[in-house]
Amino acid sequence: MGRGVLGLDIGSHSIKVMELKEARGGAWKLLKFGLHKLPAEAIVDGAIMNSAAIVEGIRDLVARHKIKTRDVSTSVSGHSVIIKKISLPVMSEEELEESIQWEAEQYIPFSINDVNLDTQILNINEETGQMEVLLVAAKRDMIQEYTAVVSEAGLKPLILDVDSFAIENAYDLSQDLEAGEIVALVNIGAGLININILTNGITAFTRDINMGGNQFTEEIQKQLNVNYEEAEALKLGGNISSAQSTTEAIVPQEVGAILRSTSEAMAVEIQRSIDFFLATASGASLSRVVLSGGTAKVAGLKEALESTLNCPIQISDPFRSISFNPKEFDPDYLSEIGPMSCVVAGLATRRLGDKPQ
């Protein structure tokens, strides 16, 4: 096992850091964990808009949590990242590396000179002489944006992952998959929804949807005429100061109605992606959905998904599978923040020199 890294999740709502130590028998122990909230629109559609706020946030986390590790594992997602499952004649990893530039051109909507490519062989069918390969392409300018803020904050960006795969790594910490199970990992952040559908524990389909928790906040702002901070508080079920004359008349059922209608619209979008996959997977049906991300706990979203997708929905919590010292970390706080810590937990399990699973 390679040397450990600091998991760094730069999300559009907040930056999370996590450092894990691998204990005996594949168990993990929490060494460091922290969260820094970002100003609105620091990141839009996966693109960095306010790099100074992000650099400052990373530096703040490193100082506040006395982090010594400088090697970082971080991730990207959004429309600048393309993930495709392709079928190729069986070849060695070295041959694949040499030929992938030519193979990739037909699958990627960007110029091949503008992207970084990576591949993972999923399985080999000796009978047909074909193998399934996961092809990942990310635009170079986006990679440079993310690595630049990490470097400017005084850290070394050594591993670059994709959010969907980081969520899968976090899921792998705790789950015992049953043979033939089809599980949809759905991570709903502030600005993006990452979907990763696993068949027998292997990625069969991924998609990023330009939707997220910001939709709820914007609807509350628009319909109830309140500012961003007040709308965020209402979204999460908190109260806002009654001294605010604009908000005195707001009653919980008005907020509830907005959360419900937005949840239903989001559930329909997620269902479309899952249905698209199921249409290609003859006769398959979804076993369950594992929900993560900061938006996972918005009131009514789980119920809307259950009724739309008609299958069990679990809320993910990576801290259930990570040991920690309750004198150093508040168990209630970790449980509360668990769903939004899946990407950073998946990144923290990476090791220098490993290949993503």
C-alpha positions, 0 to 999 in steps of 0.5 A, a space after each residue: 500500500 502506498 503512502 497516505 494522502 490528504 483527501 481534499 474535496 473542493 465543492 461549490 458549497 464548501 471545501 472538505 479535508 480528511 486524512 485517514 490512517 489504514 489500520 489492520 485488516 483494511 480498517 480506517 481511522 480518522 486522523 484529520 477532518 475539517 470543513 470550510 464554507 465557501 462564498 456563493 458562486 465561488 464555483 459554478 458548474 464545476 468551474 472555479 470563479 473565485 480562486 482567492 476564496 478557495 486558496 484562503 479556505 484550503 490554507 485556513 483548514 490546513 492551519 486550523 487542523 494542524 495538517 502536516 501532510 502536503 500530498 493531496 488527492 482531489 477530484 473534479 466533475 461536471 461537463 468538462 469530465 467525460 466518462 465512457 465505457 467502451 469495448 476494445 480488442 483485448 490488449 495489454 495495459 501498455 498497448 492500451 496506453 499507446 492506442 487510447 489517443 486514437 480510440 478516444 477521439 470518437 468518444 469525446 466531444 472535445 479536441 483530444 489535445 485539450 484533454 487528459 485521458 485515463 483508462 481502467 480495464 474493467 473485464 476481459 472476455 476471452 471468448 470474444 477477444 474483447 475487453 470493457 474499458 472505462 475511459 475518463 477524459 477531463 479538460 486540461 484547463 479545468 485540471 489546471 484550475 484545480 491543481 493551481 489553487 491546491 499548489 497556491 495553498 502550499 499543497 502538492 496535487 498528486 492524485 486527481 480523481 473524479 467525484 463519481 469514483 470517489 463516492 464509489 470508494 467511500 461506498 466500498 468502505 462499508 458495503 457488502 454487495 450481493 451478486 447481481 445487485 444494481 446500486 445507484 450511488 447518487 451524490 447531490 451537491 450544491 451545484 451538481 448531481 453525480 450518478 454512478 450505477 454499479 452492477 456487481 460492484 463495477 461502474 456500469 454508467 455515470 452521469 453528472 446533472 447540472 442541478 443540486 441544493 442551490 435549486 432549493 435555495 434559489 426557489 426559496 429566495 425567489 418565492 419568499 423574497 428572502 436573501 441567500 443566507 436566510 434561504 439556506 437556513 430555511 432550506 435546512 430547517 433552521 429558523 432565521 432571526 425574527 428581527 428580519 421584517 421580510 421573514 416574519 410572515 414565513 411559515 414552515 408549510 410555505 417552505 415545505 411546499 417549495 422543498 416538495 416541488 423542487 424535490 419532485 423535479 429533482 427526482 424526475 431528473 434522476 429517474 430519467 438518467 436511471 431509466 436511460 441506463 436500465 433501457 440498455 441493461 436488458 431486464 435489469 432493475 434497480 436494487 437500491 439507491 445510496 444517497 449522499 451529498 449536502 443536499 441528501 438531508 433536505 426534508 422530503 427529498 428521500 421520500 420524493 425519490 422513493 416514490 419516483 424511483 420505487 426502490 429503497 433509498 439509503 442515506 450514506 454515512 462514511 463515518 459508520 465505517 471509519 473509527 475515530 476518537 470521540 474525544 477528538 471528534 464529536 460523534 453527533 457532528 460527524 453523523 450529521 455531516 456524514 452524507 456530505 463527506 462521501 467524496 472527501 472520504 473516498 479521496 482520503 482512501 487513495 494511496 500514492 501509486 494505486 490505481 482507482 478501483 
